[in-house]
Amino acid sequence: MSELVELPLLTVQSAGRREPQFFRGPDGEVVHLSTWGGSPCPGCNEMTAVGEQITRMHGDWWHARCAKTAMASMSPQSAWLVLAAQIADQPRRFKVGTIRTVVQQLIHLVEGGAS
């Protein structure tokens, strides 16, 4: 039951780094509207490019491949918690069977078993 490979991470396509925007104010002055430029992937320290698959883990955006690598090296409890957090954020994006598996594993972990 602790097979994480079969359980999907929630991924989206990256829109890439946002460029700053400039506007003209009412008096004709150019106003710079700063937009968030993103942060590098915690797994590889590189910015995401347009179209890459990314996922949210531990409050940061990761490349999906980096997140899967990180999950393979973390404790099973931590990996299950990553999946549970993703389900809590967007439950409609997961199949019922996936949700059931993650909840069953969390119950097992809370009851004191480790797998």
C-alpha positions in Angstrom: 0.0 0.0 0.0 2.9 2.3 0.3 3.6 2.4 -3.4 3.8 6.1 -4.3 4.8 5.5 -7.9 1.3 4.6 -8.9 -0.3 7.6 -7.2 -0.3 10.8 -9.3 1.0 14.2 -8.2 -1.2 17.1 -9.1 0.6 18.9 -11.9 -0.1 22.0 -14.1 1.8 23.5 -17.0 4.1 26.3 -16.1 3.3 29.7 -17.7 7.0 30.6 -17.2 8.4 33.7 -15.6 6.1 36.7 -15.7 7.5 39.8 -17.3 7.1 43.2 -15.6 4.4 45.3 -16.9 4.5 49.1 -17.6 1.5 51.4 -17.9 0.9 55.1 -18.4 -0.7 56.8 -15.4 -3.4 59.5 -15.7 -0.7 62.2 -15.9 1.1 60.4 -18.7 3.9 59.2 -16.5 5.1 55.6 -17.1 4.2 53.4 -14.1 6.0 50.1 -13.5 3.7 47.5 -12.1 5.9 44.8 -10.7 4.7 41.2 -11.0 6.0 38.3 -9.1 8.8 36.7 -11.2 8.7 33.4 -9.5 11.3 31.5 -7.6 13.6 28.6 -8.6 12.6 25.0 -8.2 13.8 23.8 -4.7 14.9 20.5 -6.3 17.2 21.8 -9.0 17.5 25.5 -8.4 16.4 26.4 -11.9 13.4 28.5 -13.0 10.6 26.7 -14.8 10.1 27.3 -18.5 6.8 27.7 -20.3 5.0 24.4 -20.8 6.9 22.4 -18.2 4.9 20.3 -15.7 5.1 21.7 -12.2 3.6 20.7 -8.9 3.2 22.3 -5.5 5.0 20.7 -2.6 5.8 22.1 0.8 4.5 25.5 -0.2 6.8 25.9 -3.2 6.5 25.2 -7.0 8.7 22.3 -8.1 9.3 20.7 -11.5 7.2 17.6 -11.4 10.3 15.4 -12.1 12.2 17.1 -9.2 9.3 16.6 -6.9 9.0 12.9 -7.8 12.8 12.5 -7.2 12.5 14.2 -3.8 9.5 12.1 -2.8 11.4 8.9 -3.6 14.1 9.9 -1.1 11.9 11.2 1.7 10.3 9.1 4.4 7.1 7.3 3.4 5.1 9.4 6.0 6.3 12.7 4.5 5.5 11.5 0.9 2.0 10.5 1.9 1.5 13.9 3.6 2.5 15.6 0.3 -0.2 13.7 -1.5 -2.7 14.4 1.2 -1.9 18.1 1.0 -2.5 18.1 -2.7 -5.8 16.4 -2.3 -6.9 18.9 0.4 -6.0 21.8 -2.0 -7.9 20.4 -5.0 -9.9 17.3 -4.2 -11.9 17.4 -7.5 -8.7 16.9 -9.5 -8.2 13.4 -8.0 -9.9 10.1 -8.6 -11.9 8.6 -5.8 -9.7 5.6 -5.7 -6.6 7.8 -5.2 -8.2 9.7 -2.4 -9.3 6.5 -0.7 -5.8 5.0 -0.9 -4.2 8.2 0.6 -6.8 8.4 3.4 -6.3 4.7 4.2 -2.6 5.2 4.4 -2.9 8.3 6.6 -5.2 6.3 9.0 -2.6 3.6 9.1 0.2 6.1 9.9 -1.9 7.7 12.6 -2.6 4.4 14.2 1.1 3.8 14.6 2.0 1.7 11.7 4.8 2.8 9.4 5.0 1.8 5.7 
